Amino acid sequence: MGETADERLSWIIRNGEMDALKELDFDPNCTDKGTPILVVATDYGHVDVMKYLIEKGADVNKSNSAGITPILVAIWEENYEAVQLLLQKGAKKNGKSPDGTSYSDLAPTEIKALLKG
């Protein structure tokens, strides 16, 4: 499952502090209170942090215990750039939210086109 992120790493991810992030040695698949740090970075809209985590080996399909994945968060936040990045890096586009709604049904028109492509 990966280790748990310490408070400093969690703060850095939430605030998008790239310089500080690059100075740390950490597991890119670690979690912050049960949520993968890639999901956290996605939720905060930090695409540059997402790219860095993925480059370090973060699993683009890793979810928390509720089934929330990075791409689901990007869809909820209507973050086209984040969805595009995650799809390019192998995120599954045919998933469902915890309530069973398909990603495509949740997505705004612009993002739906990415999911169909």
All heavy atoms as an XYZ file, in Angstrom:
894
protein
N       0.822     -1.202      0.000
C       0.000      0.000      0.000
C       0.860      1.257      0.000
O       0.436      2.316     -0.408
C      -0.939     -0.022      1.197
C      -1.822      1.188      1.261
S      -3.079      0.947      2.521
C      -3.924      2.470      2.367
N       2.091      1.173      0.446
C       2.923      2.366      0.505
C       2.867      2.981      1.885
O       1.961      2.734      2.666
N       3.865      3.781      2.161
C       3.940      4.402      3.477
C       2.996      5.595      3.596
O       2.402      6.030      2.623
C       5.376      4.826      3.756
C       5.880      5.850      2.773
C       7.356      6.162      2.927
O       8.155      5.218      2.901
O       7.678      7.340      3.069
N       2.889      6.090      4.791
C       2.053      7.261      5.054
C       2.906      8.520      4.932
O       4.034      8.565      5.408
C       1.459      7.173      6.474
O       0.689      5.980      6.558
C       0.576      8.359      6.768
N       2.369      9.523      4.285
C       3.080     10.793      4.121
C       3.211     11.490      5.470
O       2.289     11.466      6.275
C       2.324     11.693      3.154
N       4.366     12.111      5.697
C       4.496     12.875      6.927
C       3.828     14.240      6.736
O       3.433     14.603      5.631
C       5.957     13.000      7.362
C       6.826     13.776      6.378
O       6.310     14.580      5.585
O       8.047     13.585      6.426
N       3.714     14.964      7.825
C       3.001     16.261      7.762
C       3.657     17.235      6.809
O       2.975     17.976      6.100
C       2.917     16.867      9.166
C       1.911     16.173     10.049
C       1.774     16.847     11.406
O       1.880     18.084     11.473
O       1.572     16.112     12.382
N       4.987     17.229      6.760
C       5.694     18.167      5.869
C       5.377     17.851      4.412
O       5.064     18.753      3.625
C       7.196     18.101      6.123
C       7.956     19.069      5.238
C       9.400     19.245      5.703
N      10.034     20.254      4.886
C      11.008     20.019      4.023
N      11.487     18.801      3.880
N      11.528     20.996      3.314
N       5.455     16.577      4.040
C       5.150     16.194      2.660
C       3.704     16.543      2.322
O       3.423     17.083      1.244
C       5.405     14.700      2.442
C       5.027     14.150      1.060
C       5.789     14.871     -0.054
C       5.281     12.647      1.014
N       2.799     16.276      3.217
C       1.385     16.598      2.988
C       1.187     18.088      2.744
O       0.472     18.491      1.826
C       0.532     16.154      4.185
O       0.571     14.769      4.328
N       1.850     18.915      3.550
C       1.744     20.364      3.388
C       2.311     20.793      2.040
O       1.713     21.610      1.328
C       2.487     21.066      4.532
C       2.310     22.548      4.515
C       1.343     23.265      5.152
C       3.111     23.507      3.802
N       1.498     24.607      4.874
C       2.575     24.780      4.054
C       4.226     23.407      2.981
C       3.114     25.943      3.520
C       4.766     24.571      2.435
C       4.203     25.816      2.715
N       3.454     20.235      1.675
C       4.107     20.572      0.406
C       3.211     20.205     -0.769
O       3.055     20.996     -1.716
C       5.487     19.878      0.316
C       6.458     20.555      1.290
C       6.026     19.890     -1.105
C       7.759     19.789      1.497
N       2.603     19.030     -0.737
C       1.705     18.584     -1.814
C       0.500     19.519     -1.903
O       0.142     19.983     -2.980
C       1.230     17.130     -1.575
C       2.402     16.154     -1.624
C       0.126     16.745     -2.556
C       3.027     15.918     -2.950
N      -0.131     19.801     -0.782
C      -1.328     20.652     -0.774
C      -1.043     22.071     -1.278
O      -1.893     22.705     -1.862
C      -1.908     20.733      0.640
C      -2.687     19.521      1.038
C      -3.205     19.661      2.483
N      -4.244     18.723      2.777
C      -4.103     17.408      2.841
N      -2.932     16.866      2.606
N      -5.117     16.620      3.127
N       0.160     22.549     -1.029
C       0.501     23.918     -1.400
C       1.273     24.023     -2.712
O       1.611     25.130     -3.127
C       1.276     24.578     -0.258
C       0.368     24.850      0.912
O      -0.436     25.772      0.886
N       0.439     24.019      1.935
N       1.539     22.891     -3.340
C       2.198     22.913     -4.639
C       3.611     23.453     -4.613
O       4.058     24.076     -5.575
N       4.322     23.191     -3.549
C       5.687     23.691     -3.385
C       6.686     22.777     -4.095
O       7.292     21.899     -3.486
C       6.027     23.803     -1.894
C       5.154     24.763     -1.135
C       5.442     26.218     -1.478
O       6.558     26.532     -1.914
O       4.515     27.035     -1.322
N       6.874     23.004     -5.398
C       7.720     22.121     -6.210
C       9.172     22.077     -5.741
O       9.767     21.003     -5.691
C       7.666     22.542     -7.678
C       6.439     22.038     -8.401
S       6.311     20.235     -8.426
C       7.764     19.789     -9.348
N       9.762     23.214     -5.427
C      11.168     23.217     -5.007
C      11.355     22.372     -3.748
O      12.291     21.568     -3.669
C      11.671     24.643     -4.772
C      11.783     25.446     -6.068
O      11.888     24.827     -7.151
O      11.743     26.684     -5.998
N      10.478     22.536     -2.792
C      10.566     21.760     -1.556
C      10.309     20.280     -1.821
O      10.973     19.414     -1.247
C       9.569     22.293     -0.529
N       9.383     19.982     -2.705
C       9.053     18.589     -3.032
C      10.257     17.880     -3.634
O      10.554     16.733     -3.293
C       7.870     18.553     -3.997
C       7.339     17.173     -4.374
C       6.810     16.445     -3.144
C       6.236     17.310     -5.415
N      10.966     18.560     -4.517
C      12.115     17.953     -5.190
C      13.273     17.669     -4.231
O      14.135     16.857     -4.540
C      12.581     18.853     -6.334
C      11.610     18.847     -7.498
C      12.079     19.756     -8.612
C      11.094     19.710     -9.779
N      11.518     20.578    -10.877
N      13.269     18.297     -3.080
C      14.323     18.076     -2.088
C      14.059     16.860     -1.206
O      14.962     16.390     -0.514
C      14.478     19.313     -1.196
C      15.002     20.517     -1.935
C      15.060     21.763     -1.063
O      14.849     21.659      0.166
O      15.315     22.832     -1.624
N      12.845     16.339     -1.234
C      12.478     15.232     -0.349
C      12.686     13.873     -0.997
O      12.553     13.710     -2.214
C      11.001     15.341      0.051
C      10.580     16.558      0.849
C       9.085     16.497      1.129
C      11.356     16.655      2.151
N      12.969     12.896     -0.159
C      13.031     11.504     -0.579
C      11.780     10.843     -0.011
O      11.594     10.815      1.210
C      14.292     10.843     -0.027
C      14.420      9.396     -0.459
O      13.904      9.046     -1.543
O      15.010      8.605      0.299
N      10.884     10.370     -0.872
C       9.608      9.814     -0.412
C       9.083      8.807     -1.415
O       9.509      8.770     -2.571
C       8.577     10.927     -0.198
C       8.243     11.680     -1.467
C       7.153     11.308     -2.247
C       9.029     12.743     -1.894
C       6.853     11.982     -3.426
C       8.737     13.426     -3.054
C       7.650     13.045     -3.827
N       8.156      8.005     -0.979
C       7.478      7.033     -1.833
C       6.356      7.769     -2.565
O       5.441      8.284     -1.914
C       6.906      5.910     -0.968
C       6.066      4.899     -1.730
O       5.878      5.050     -2.951
O       5.589      3.954     -1.086
N       6.387      7.841     -3.909
C       5.345      8.569     -4.629
C       3.962      7.920     -4.536
O       2.971      8.520     -4.934
C       5.856      8.588     -6.073
C       6.746      7.395     -6.169
C       7.367      7.251     -4.808
N       3.899      6.728     -3.985
C       2.617      6.052     -3.797
C       2.163      6.064     -2.345
O       1.238      5.348     -1.969
C       2.698      4.618     -4.323
C       2.743      4.594     -5.827
O       1.831      5.064     -6.489
N       3.831      4.092     -6.388
N       2.806      6.896     -1.521
C       2.387      6.972     -0.127
C       1.030      7.673     -0.030
O       0.534      8.245     -1.004
C       3.438      7.657      0.736
S       3.691      9.406      0.437
N       0.458      7.587      1.135
C      -0.877      8.146      1.335
C      -0.877      9.227      2.405
O      -0.010      9.261      3.276
C      -1.882      7.055      1.749
O      -1.452      6.476      2.985
C      -2.009      5.985      0.682
N      -1.863     10.086      2.317
C      -2.099     11.132      3.311
C      -3.471     10.836      3.908
O      -4.493     11.016      3.245
C      -2.071     12.509      2.642
C      -2.348     13.653      3.601
O      -2.369     13.417      4.825
O      -2.554     14.774      3.123
N      -3.474     10.315      5.120
C      -4.717      9.926      5.791
C      -5.543      8.973      4.926
O      -6.757      9.099      4.807
C      -5.524     11.156      6.190
C      -4.782     12.045      7.153
C      -5.543     13.302      7.484
C      -4.664     14.183      8.351
N      -5.044     15.564      8.314
N      -4.857      8.019      4.279
C      -5.526      7.003      3.482
C      -5.756      7.369      2.025
O      -6.236      6.551      1.253
N      -5.404      8.574      1.641
C      -5.604      9.014      0.259
C      -4.247      9.150     -0.424
O      -3.359      9.831      0.094
C      -6.336     10.371      0.229
O      -7.620     10.191      0.833
C      -6.524     10.867     -1.194
N      -4.075      8.499     -1.573
C      -2.800      8.618     -2.288
C      -2.444     10.088     -2.539
O      -3.315     10.902     -2.868
C      -3.068      7.896     -3.616
C      -4.181      6.941     -3.303
C      -5.031      7.655     -2.294
N      -1.153     10.407     -2.395
C      -0.764     11.811     -2.549
C      -1.014     12.332     -3.961
O      -1.206     13.531     -4.136
C       0.678     12.086     -2.081
C       1.701     11.253     -2.844
C       0.788     11.892     -0.575
C       3.154     11.601     -2.531
N      -1.074     11.450     -4.952
C      -1.427     11.912     -6.304
C      -2.881     12.392     -6.337
O      -3.206     13.377     -7.005
C      -1.182     10.822     -7.345
C      -1.483     11.201     -8.796
C      -0.684     12.429     -9.246
C      -1.206     10.019     -9.717
N      -3.753     11.736     -5.606
C      -5.146     12.182     -5.506
C      -5.192     13.555     -4.826
O      -5.923     14.454     -5.262
C      -6.024     11.156     -4.747
C      -7.417     11.708     -4.480
C      -6.117      9.841     -5.526
N      -4.387     13.730     -3.788
C      -4.349     15.008     -3.067
C      -3.873     16.121     -3.999
O      -4.503     17.179     -4.090
C      -3.455     14.915     -1.810
C      -3.320     16.276     -1.143
C      -4.005     13.886     -0.831
N      -2.775     15.877     -4.710
C      -2.253     16.890     -5.643
C      -3.288     17.234     -6.706
O      -3.456     18.398     -7.072
C      -0.966     16.392     -6.293
N      -4.012     16.234     -7.184
C      -5.048     16.451     -8.191
C      -6.183     17.291     -7.619
O      -6.664     18.220     -8.269
C      -5.589     15.102     -8.712
O      -4.501     14.302     -9.181
C      -6.585     15.305     -9.846
N      -6.587     16.972     -6.400
C      -7.667     17.704     -5.753
C      -7.320     19.187     -5.598
O      -8.185     20.047     -5.729
C      -7.966     17.081     -4.394
C      -9.229     17.626     -3.754
O     -10.176     17.979     -4.485
O      -9.272     17.694     -2.514
N      -6.060     19.475     -5.356
C      -5.632     20.861     -5.190
C      -5.264     21.530     -6.525
O      -4.902     22.703     -6.545
C      -4.476     20.950     -4.189
C      -4.960     20.872     -2.770
C      -5.261     19.660     -2.172
C      -5.155     22.033     -2.019
C      -5.730     19.586     -0.870
C      -5.623     21.972     -0.714
C      -5.913     20.743     -0.147
O      -6.386     20.672      1.147
N      -5.366     20.780     -7.621
C      -5.153     21.360     -8.947
C      -3.704     21.609     -9.312
O      -3.425     22.387    -10.226
N      -2.786     20.937     -8.640
C      -1.360     21.152     -8.896
C      -0.848     20.190     -9.973
O      -0.252     19.156     -9.669
C      -0.554     20.995     -7.605
C      -0.916     21.966     -6.541
N      -0.918     23.332     -6.744
C      -1.295     21.781     -5.255
C      -1.273     23.937     -5.629
N      -1.523     23.030     -4.713
N      -1.065     20.549    -11.226
C      -0.684     19.682    -12.339
C       0.833     19.478    -12.380
O       1.301     18.379    -12.687
C      -1.233     20.213    -13.678
C      -0.758     19.365    -14.846
C      -2.762     20.248    -13.644
N       1.601     20.494    -12.056
C       3.054     20.335    -12.049
C       3.484     19.314    -10.992
O       4.362     18.482    -11.244
C       3.768     21.676    -11.847
C       3.353     22.413    -10.580
O       2.249     22.156    -10.048
O       4.122     23.277    -10.127
N       2.849     19.326     -9.832
C       3.134     18.337     -8.788
C       2.696     16.953     -9.263
O       3.410     15.966     -9.064
C       2.446     18.714     -7.455
C       2.590     17.600     -6.424
C       3.008     20.023     -6.916
N       1.549     16.876     -9.904
C       1.078     15.600    -10.444
C       2.109     15.020    -11.408
O       2.445     13.830    -11.321
C      -0.258     15.788    -11.173
C      -1.420     16.153    -10.296
S      -2.873     16.622    -11.275
C      -3.177     15.104    -12.188
N       2.598     15.835    -12.331
C       3.599     15.374    -13.306
C       4.830     14.827    -12.583
O       5.342     13.766    -12.940
C       4.014     16.525    -14.231
C       2.984     16.894    -15.247
C       3.466     18.080    -16.092
C       2.367     18.562    -17.009
N       2.731     19.788    -17.734
N       5.296     15.548    -11.588
C       6.480     15.126    -10.846
C       6.229     13.794    -10.129
O       7.073     12.894    -10.172
C       6.891     16.218     -9.858
C       8.144     15.874     -9.097
C       9.386     15.914     -9.728
C       8.090     15.512     -7.759
C      10.550     15.588     -9.027
C       9.238     15.194     -7.058
C      10.465     15.231     -7.693
O      11.603     14.904     -7.008
N       5.094     13.675     -9.471
C       4.779     12.426     -8.770
C       4.709     11.252     -9.742
O       5.209     10.156     -9.450
C       3.462     12.565     -8.001
C       3.463     13.554     -6.840
C       2.055     13.697     -6.272
C       4.447     13.128     -5.761
N       4.108     11.472    -10.893
C       4.005     10.415    -11.902
C       5.397     10.043    -12.409
O       5.719      8.860    -12.569
C       3.061     10.835    -13.042
C       1.621     10.947    -12.512
C       3.139      9.845    -14.205
C       0.660     11.649    -13.453
N       6.233     11.044    -12.657
C       7.611     10.775    -13.089
C       8.362      9.945    -12.052
O       9.203      9.117    -12.393
C       8.366     12.082    -13.330
C       7.942     12.813    -14.575
C       8.537     14.217    -14.679
O       9.417     14.591    -13.862
O       8.110     14.954    -15.592
N       8.059     10.169    -10.769
C       8.703      9.416     -9.685
C       8.089      8.029     -9.496
O       8.551      7.258     -8.664
C       8.613     10.187     -8.367
C       9.614     11.317     -8.289
C       9.741     11.911     -6.898
C      10.112     10.986     -5.804
N      11.526     10.757     -5.558
N       7.020      7.718    -10.248
C       6.442      6.379    -10.177
C       5.092      6.266     -9.522
O       4.632      5.156     -9.223
N       4.404      7.383     -9.290
C       3.063      7.310     -8.693
C       2.126      6.538     -9.617
O       2.145      6.717    -10.833
C       2.513      8.713     -8.440
N       1.321      5.686     -9.030
C       0.334      4.883     -9.761
C      -0.870      5.760    -10.078
O      -1.590      6.184     -9.172
C      -0.082      3.695     -8.899
C      -1.096      2.776     -9.550
O      -1.656      3.127    -10.606
O      -1.337      1.697     -8.973
N      -1.110      6.020    -11.365
C      -2.201      6.916    -11.777
C      -3.576      6.326    -11.522
O      -4.575      7.044    -11.611
C      -2.076      7.351    -13.257
C      -0.825      8.165    -13.481
C      -2.137      6.157    -14.188
N      -3.646      5.050    -11.203
C      -4.937      4.403    -10.952
C      -5.157      4.040     -9.488
O      -6.171      3.431     -9.142
C      -5.074      3.156    -11.827
C      -5.187      3.512    -13.286
O      -6.091      4.238    -13.692
N      -4.247      3.042    -14.086
N      -4.241      4.432     -8.627
C      -4.370      4.099     -7.201
C      -5.486      4.931     -6.572
O      -5.541      6.143     -6.729
C      -3.053      4.359     -6.480
C      -3.063      3.893     -5.042
C      -1.699      4.053     -4.397
C      -1.768      3.566     -2.956
N      -0.475      3.735     -2.305
N      -6.357      4.247     -5.849
C      -7.500      4.929     -5.228
C      -7.410      4.861     -3.708
O      -6.627      4.095     -3.155
C      -8.811      4.274     -5.678
O      -8.889      2.951     -5.183
N      -8.265      5.644     -3.069
C      -8.396      5.513     -1.619
C      -9.415      4.407     -1.339
O      -9.922      3.775     -2.268
C      -8.766      6.849     -0.959
C     -10.146      7.344     -1.330
O     -10.953      6.644     -1.942
N     -10.426      8.577     -0.968
N      -9.735      4.187     -0.087
C     -10.634      3.082      0.271
C     -12.049      3.270     -0.264
O     -12.804      2.309     -0.385
C     -10.665      2.892      1.788
O     -11.158      4.063      2.408
N     -12.419      4.493     -0.615
C     -13.753      4.762     -1.167
C     -13.782      4.596     -2.695
O     -14.830      4.756     -3.309
C     -14.199      6.170     -0.795
N     -12.635      4.314     -3.298
C     -12.580      4.137     -4.742
C     -12.339      5.430     -5.514
O     -12.546      5.479     -6.722
N     -11.890      6.461     -4.831
C     -11.644      7.742     -5.494
C     -10.238      7.743     -6.065
O      -9.253      7.587     -5.337
C     -11.866      8.911     -4.521
C     -13.336      8.926     -4.091
C     -11.466     10.243     -5.157
C     -13.654      9.868     -2.968
N     -10.158      7.909     -7.383
C      -8.902      7.899     -8.120
C      -8.515      9.327     -8.533
O      -9.358     10.230     -8.508
C      -9.043      7.052     -9.392
O     -10.073      7.635    -10.208
C      -9.390      5.596     -9.084
N      -7.267      9.502     -8.947
C      -6.879     10.832     -9.430
C      -7.765     11.334    -10.575
O      -8.191     12.499    -10.561
C      -5.435     10.638     -9.895
C      -4.925      9.514     -9.048
C      -6.108      8.603     -8.886
N      -8.098     10.477    -11.536
C      -8.898     10.951    -12.665
C     -10.321     11.316    -12.240
O     -10.892     12.274    -12.752
C      -8.881      9.960    -13.848
C      -9.373     10.665    -15.125
C      -9.683      8.708    -13.550
C      -9.042      9.960    -16.402
N     -10.866     10.598    -11.272
C     -12.199     10.949    -10.783
C     -12.174     12.341    -10.150
O     -13.054     13.169    -10.400
C     -12.708      9.908     -9.792
C     -14.070     10.188     -9.150
C     -15.158     10.381    -10.200
C     -14.429      9.072     -8.184
N     -11.148     12.629     -9.362
C     -11.025     13.957     -8.750
C     -10.874     15.023     -9.827
O     -11.507     16.080     -9.766
C      -9.843     13.992     -7.755
C      -9.564     15.410     -7.299
C     -10.123     13.094     -6.563
N     -10.048     14.742    -10.833
C      -9.849     15.708    -11.924
C     -11.157     15.976    -12.661
O     -11.441     17.116    -13.038
C      -8.781     15.207    -12.887
N     -11.976     14.943    -12.837
C     -13.295     15.109    -13.485
C     -14.192     15.959    -12.595
O     -14.829     16.901    -13.068
C     -13.927     13.740    -13.790
C     -13.153     13.035    -14.902
C     -15.406     13.896    -14.169
C     -13.488     11.559    -15.068
N     -14.254     15.629    -11.306
C     -15.081     16.404    -10.376
C     -14.680     17.874    -10.361
O     -15.526     18.762    -10.275
C     -14.969     15.850     -8.962
C     -15.828     14.659     -8.659
C     -16.959     14.265     -9.299
C     -15.621     13.702     -7.613
N     -17.471     13.131     -8.728
C     -16.672     12.761     -7.687
C     -14.653     13.558     -6.635
C     -16.785     11.693     -6.809
C     -14.760     12.490     -5.761
C     -15.814     11.566     -5.846
N     -13.367     18.126    -10.442
C     -12.860     19.499    -10.408
C     -12.896     20.166    -11.788
O     -12.516     21.331    -11.918
C     -11.425     19.512     -9.861
C     -11.296     19.041     -8.429
C     -11.998     19.935     -7.435
O     -12.113     21.148     -7.685
O     -12.445     19.413     -6.391
N     -13.330     19.404    -12.797
C     -13.390     19.896    -14.182
C     -12.036     20.438    -14.638
O     -11.925     21.453    -15.318
C     -14.498     20.941    -14.338
C     -15.862     20.371    -14.026
C     -17.010     21.338    -14.234
O     -16.802     22.416    -14.838
O     -18.129     21.011    -13.796
N     -10.985     19.693    -14.286
C      -9.620     20.081    -14.605
C      -9.178     19.336    -15.863
O      -8.634     18.235    -15.800
C      -8.693     19.795    -13.421
C      -7.316     20.360    -13.610
O      -6.821     20.491    -14.723
N      -6.661     20.679    -12.507
N      -9.412     19.959    -17.011
C      -9.120     19.368    -18.318
C      -7.652     18.947    -18.415
O      -7.344     17.836    -18.864
C      -9.464     20.380    -19.414
C      -9.277     19.864    -20.820
C     -10.319     19.244    -21.486
C      -8.058     20.017    -21.474
C     -10.160     18.780    -22.782
C      -7.890     19.543    -22.764
C      -8.942     18.929    -23.413
O      -8.764     18.453    -24.693
N      -6.752     19.829    -18.011
C      -5.319     19.543    -18.118
C      -4.931     18.320    -17.277
O      -4.143     17.481    -17.716
C      -4.509     20.769    -17.689
C      -3.020     20.602    -17.857
C      -2.219     21.820    -17.418
O      -2.800     22.800    -16.903
O      -0.991     21.778    -17.579
N      -5.485     18.211    -16.087
C      -5.185     17.068    -15.221
C      -5.738     15.772    -15.818
O      -5.053     14.744    -15.815
C      -5.751     17.295    -13.824
N      -6.957     15.815    -16.339
C      -7.540     14.622    -16.973
C      -6.675     14.196    -18.158
O      -6.346     13.017    -18.320
C      -8.999     14.873    -17.422
C      -9.513     13.715    -18.262
C      -9.899     15.082    -16.214
N      -6.291     15.154    -18.969
C      -5.466     14.875    -20.147
C      -4.142     14.215    -19.732
O      -3.732     13.208    -20.316
C      -5.225     16.172    -20.903
C      -4.579     15.998    -22.248
C      -4.553     17.317    -23.002
O      -4.269     18.367    -22.438
N      -4.866     17.261    -24.283
N      -3.481     14.775    -18.733
C      -2.218     14.206    -18.238
C      -2.421     12.780    -17.754
O      -1.663     11.874    -18.128
C      -1.668     15.071    -17.100
C      -0.492     14.473    -16.318
C       0.742     14.374    -17.195
C      -0.219     15.279    -15.068
N      -3.430     12.566    -16.933
C      -3.660     11.239    -16.365
C      -3.966     10.208    -17.451
O      -3.466      9.080    -17.398
C      -4.783     11.307    -15.325
C      -4.406     12.077    -14.059
C      -5.644     12.452    -13.270
C      -3.418     11.277    -13.208
N      -4.745     10.593    -18.441
C      -5.032      9.672    -19.539
C      -3.767      9.350    -20.329
O      -3.533      8.192    -20.700
C      -6.107     10.247    -20.464
C      -7.516     10.298    -19.874
C      -8.456     11.063    -20.800
C      -8.049      8.891    -19.593
N      -2.950     10.351    -20.579
C      -1.690     10.132    -21.302
C      -0.770      9.183    -20.541
O       0.017      8.462    -21.149
C      -0.964     11.459    -21.535
C      -1.616     12.342    -22.559
C      -1.010     13.742    -22.593
O      -0.219     14.130    -21.724
N      -1.397     14.508    -23.600
N      -0.893      9.182    -19.232
C      -0.022      8.354    -18.389
C      -0.668      7.020    -18.010
O      -0.158      6.304    -17.157
C       0.382      9.123    -17.131
C       1.162     10.385    -17.431
C       2.447     10.084    -18.188
C       3.271     11.335    -18.440
N       4.526     11.048    -19.137
N      -1.809      6.695    -18.625
C      -2.397      5.369    -18.442
C      -3.556      5.245    -17.480
O      -3.943      4.127    -17.121
N      -4.137      6.346    -17.077
C      -5.299      6.261    -16.181
C      -6.458      5.579    -16.899
O      -6.679      5.804    -18.090
C      -5.720      7.653    -15.720
N      -7.179      4.762    -16.166
C      -8.356      4.087    -16.723
C      -9.475      5.105    -16.885
O      -9.812      5.822    -15.947
C      -8.789      2.952    -15.803
C      -7.747      1.868    -15.703
C      -8.150      0.812    -14.701
C      -7.023     -0.202    -14.553
N      -7.247     -1.130    -13.457
N     -10.064      5.140    -18.064
C     -11.097      6.147    -18.340
C     -12.512      5.615    -18.208
O     -13.466      6.364    -18.337
C     -10.887      6.769    -19.711
C     -10.900      5.803    -20.870
C     -10.591      6.540    -22.150
C     -10.359      5.600    -23.296
N     -10.022      6.321    -24.513
N     -12.667      4.350    -17.948
C     -14.002      3.756    -17.888
C     -14.439      3.407    -16.472
O     -15.244      2.510    -16.272
C     -14.049      2.504    -18.772
C     -13.824      2.841    -20.228
O     -14.311      3.848    -20.723
N     -13.050      2.023    -20.919
N     -13.943      4.137    -15.499
C     -14.279      3.848    -14.113
C     -15.614      4.422    -13.688
O     -16.344      5.033    -14.474
N     -15.906      4.217    -12.407
C     -17.146      4.730    -11.817
C     -16.838      5.389    -10.484
O     -15.906      5.022     -9.790
C     -18.145      3.599    -11.611
C     -18.612      3.003    -12.913
C     -19.706      1.989    -12.709
C     -20.095      1.463    -14.082
N     -21.421      1.028    -14.180
N     -17.673      6.347    -10.143
C     -17.552      7.013     -8.849
C     -18.082      6.063     -7.767
O     -18.720      5.055     -8.084
C     -18.359      8.311     -8.856
O     -19.739      8.020     -8.901
N     -17.839      6.380     -6.498
C     -18.344      5.513     -5.430
C     -19.853      5.267     -5.482
O     -20.324      4.226     -5.032
C     -17.949      6.253     -4.151
C     -16.714      6.995     -4.538
C     -16.981      7.441     -5.953
N     -20.636      6.192     -6.064
C     -22.082      5.975     -6.145
C     -22.497      5.217     -7.406
O     -23.688      5.032     -7.662
C     -22.855      7.291     -6.020
C     -22.738      8.180     -7.251
O     -22.072      7.802     -8.247
O     -23.318      9.276     -7.227
N     -21.503      4.789     -8.213
C     -21.787      3.985     -9.397
C     -21.959      4.766    -10.688
O     -22.194      4.182    -11.736
N     -21.839      6.081    -10.649
C     -21.963      6.906    -11.855
C     -20.680      6.789    -12.672
O     -19.578      6.893    -12.118
C     -22.202      8.386    -11.473
O     -23.315      8.459    -10.599
C     -22.463      9.228    -12.714
N     -20.816      6.589    -13.965
C     -19.633      6.457    -14.817
C     -18.891      7.779    -14.914
O     -19.481      8.857    -14.798
C     -20.031      5.995    -16.219
O     -20.632      7.048    -16.939
N     -17.594      7.680    -15.144
C     -16.787      8.885    -15.313
C     -17.360      9.759    -16.422
O     -17.449     10.974    -16.287
C     -15.341      8.532    -15.663
C     -14.523      7.922    -14.538
C     -13.255      7.425    -14.800
C     -14.983      7.839    -13.228
C     -12.470      6.878    -13.796
C     -14.211      7.292    -12.226
C     -12.955      6.805    -12.516
O     -12.172      6.259    -11.532
N     -17.756      9.136    -17.503
C     -18.293      9.886    -18.647
C     -19.565     10.646    -18.272
O     -19.757     11.789    -18.698
C     -18.564      8.933    -19.809
O     -19.021      9.641    -20.916
N     -20.431     10.017    -17.483
C     -21.663     10.694    -17.077
C     -21.400     11.862    -16.123
O     -22.180     12.810    -16.076
C     -22.638      9.707    -16.426
C     -23.287      8.774    -17.438
O     -23.254      9.078    -18.653
O     -23.824      7.735    -17.012
N     -20.310     11.812    -15.394
C     -19.955     12.884    -14.460
C     -19.271     14.058    -15.153
O     -19.320     15.177    -14.664
C     -18.994     12.355    -13.395
C     -19.555     11.429    -12.347
C     -18.417     10.790    -11.553
C     -20.477     12.175    -11.413
N     -18.641     13.773    -16.275
C     -17.753     14.750    -16.910
C     -18.494     15.823    -17.692
O     -19.488     15.546    -18.353
C     -16.795     14.022    -17.844
N     -17.962     17.058    -17.644
C     -18.496     18.102    -18.521
C     -18.129     17.760    -19.969
O     -17.250     16.938    -20.225
C     -17.781     19.367    -18.048
C     -16.561     18.897    -17.352
C     -16.873     17.546    -16.799
N     -18.792     18.386    -20.914
C     -18.649     18.064    -22.339
C     -17.201     18.014    -22.801
O     -16.801     17.070    -23.486
C     -19.427     19.097    -23.189
O     -20.792     19.089    -22.753
C     -19.356     18.776    -24.652
N     -16.416     19.001    -22.440
C     -15.025     19.069    -22.890
C     -14.220     17.839    -22.417
O     -13.427     17.282    -23.168
C     -14.402     20.361    -22.360
C     -13.001     20.623    -22.825
C     -12.510     21.962    -22.311
O     -12.078     22.017    -21.139
O     -12.552     22.946    -23.069
N     -14.454     17.418    -21.197
C     -13.740     16.268    -20.654
C     -14.321     14.953    -21.191
O     -13.596     13.995    -21.416
C     -13.704     16.313    -19.118
C     -12.819     17.477    -18.673
C     -13.242     15.004    -18.519
C     -12.764     17.729    -17.186
N     -15.625     14.932    -21.448
C     -16.247     13.735    -22.052
C     -15.547     13.361    -23.345
O     -15.327     12.185    -23.635
C     -17.720     14.004    -22.363
C     -18.677     13.467    -21.366
C     -20.097     13.709    -21.846
C     -20.943     14.082    -20.733
N     -21.897     13.383    -20.140
N     -15.192     14.380    -24.124
C     -14.510     14.128    -25.395
C     -13.160     13.426    -25.156
O     -12.788     12.530    -25.920
C     -14.313     15.444    -26.162
N     -12.456     13.815    -24.115
C     -11.197     13.142    -23.790
C     -11.429     11.687    -23.397
O     -10.669     10.793    -23.779
C     -10.503     13.845    -22.612
C      -9.803     15.153    -22.854
C      -9.272     15.712    -21.537
C      -8.673     14.993    -23.846
N     -12.472     11.460    -22.622
C     -12.763     10.101    -22.148
C     -13.201      9.180    -23.282
O     -12.977      7.975    -23.208
C     -13.842     10.152    -21.058
C     -13.443     10.888    -19.776
C     -14.638     11.005    -18.851
C     -12.273     10.212    -19.078
N     -13.808      9.736    -24.302
C     -14.257      8.924    -25.446
C     -13.127      8.663    -26.427
O     -13.197      7.706    -27.187
C     -15.423      9.610    -26.142
C     -16.677      9.574    -25.321
C     -17.841     10.213    -26.050
C     -19.075     10.180    -25.153
N     -20.221     10.788    -25.769
N     -12.134      9.558    -26.446
C     -11.047      9.462    -27.417
C     -10.114      8.330    -27.211
O     -10.148      7.468    -26.456
